[in-house]
């Protein structure tokens, strides 16, 4: 797992795996979950972190 923070956009990216992203789901207004082809979590983006 890797966590990256982007100060210029106040965004955090939590990477769970290196798998390719097939779909992105909006969990809430500022939280997005990327899924692979099997529906497993790949990463999560948190805006206004």
N, C-alpha and C positions, 0 to 999 in steps of 0.2 A: 504494500500500500504506500502511495506517495501523496503528500499534501503540498499544494502550491498555492501561494497567495499573490494576487496581482494588485499592488497598491494603487496603481493608476485607475483601476475600475472598481476597487473594493470588492473583489471577487475571489472566492476560494474554490479550488478544484481538488477534489479527493478522488484519486485514481485507485481502483481496486485491482484491476488486471490490465494487461496490455491487449486484450481482445479488441477486435474491431467493433465499432458502434453500428448497430442496425436500426435502432429506434431511440428517440428521446421522449421521455414522459415529463410533463409538468406536474410536479408534486404539489407545489403551491406557487404563489406569485413570483417568488424569488429562488425557488429550488427546483432543479431539473435533474432527472436521473437518466443516464444513458444505459441502454441494454444491448447485449449482443444478440446474435441470431437465435440462441436458445432461450432468450428471455432473462439471462443472468445479468446482474448489475456490473457495469464496466467502470462508471465514474459518476460523480455527483458534483454539480455546479451550484454554488451558493452565492447569490448576488447580495450586495450590501452586507457583507460578512462583518 
